[in-house]
Amino acid sequence: MKRTGMPWPQRLLTASGLLMISLPLLFSRYVTIPDFYRGLIMGLGLALMILSLILQRKTNKVCFKEGRDLRSTK
């Protein structure tokens, strides 16, 4: 059975973005992280998540123009 949903590269971007957003928050409890690095890592995480959303939108537009459904099992 074929998986439906987000393709593998977009899942990777989303997961790495979530990880980059959450890690500075977790590490700051135990280690002192300068604000510059915390902001840089969180900004990169947000950028990865936005890139993932843009790629998802492009995929949906291409599928819509071709007349196929993303949820189809073909």
C-alpha positions as CSV (number, residue, x, y, z in Angstrom):
1,M,0.0,0.0,0.0
2,K,1.3,3.4,-1.0
3,R,1.7,6.1,1.6
4,T,-0.2,9.2,1.1
5,G,0.7,12.6,2.5
6,M,3.9,14.6,2.4
7,P,6.8,13.3,0.3
8,W,10.0,12.2,2.0
9,P,12.1,15.4,1.4
10,Q,9.3,17.6,2.8
11,R,9.0,15.4,5.8
12,L,12.7,15.7,6.4
13,L,12.6,19.5,6.1
14,T,9.6,19.7,8.5
15,A,11.2,17.3,11.1
16,S,14.6,19.1,11.0
17,G,12.9,22.5,11.3
18,L,10.9,21.3,14.3
19,L,14.0,19.9,15.9
20,M,16.0,23.1,15.3
21,I,13.2,25.1,16.9
22,S,12.9,22.9,19.9
23,L,16.6,22.1,20.7
24,P,17.7,25.6,21.8
25,L,14.7,25.8,24.1
26,L,15.6,22.5,25.7
27,F,19.4,23.1,25.9
28,S,18.9,26.5,27.4
29,R,17.7,24.9,30.6
30,Y,21.0,23.1,31.1
31,V,23.6,25.1,29.2
32,T,23.9,28.9,28.6
33,I,23.4,29.7,25.0
34,P,24.0,33.2,23.7
35,D,20.9,34.9,22.3
36,F,22.6,35.3,18.9
37,Y,23.1,31.5,18.4
38,R,19.6,30.7,19.9
39,G,18.0,33.1,17.4
40,L,20.1,31.9,14.5
41,I,19.2,28.2,15.1
42,M,15.5,29.0,15.6
43,G,15.5,31.2,12.5
44,L,17.0,28.5,10.4
45,G,14.4,26.1,11.8
46,L,11.6,28.4,10.8
47,A,13.1,28.9,7.4
48,L,13.2,25.1,6.9
49,M,9.6,24.8,7.9
50,I,8.5,27.6,5.5
51,L,10.5,26.0,2.7
52,S,8.7,22.7,3.4
53,L,5.3,24.5,3.1
54,I,6.4,26.2,-0.1
55,L,7.4,22.8,-1.6
56,Q,4.1,21.2,-0.5
57,R,2.2,24.0,-2.1
58,K,4.1,23.6,-5.4
59,T,3.5,19.8,-5.3
60,N,-0.2,20.4,-4.8
61,K,-0.4,22.9,-7.7
62,V,1.4,20.5,-10.1
63,C,-0.9,17.6,-9.1
64,F,-4.0,19.9,-9.6
65,K,-2.8,21.0,-13.0
66,E,-2.2,17.4,-14.1
67,G,-5.6,16.4,-12.8
68,R,-4.5,13.8,-10.3
69,D,-5.2,13.4,-6.7
70,L,-2.4,13.3,-4.1
71,R,-4.4,10.7,-2.1
72,S,-4.7,8.3,-5.0
73,T,-3.1,4.9,-4.5
74,K,-2.0,4.6,-8.2
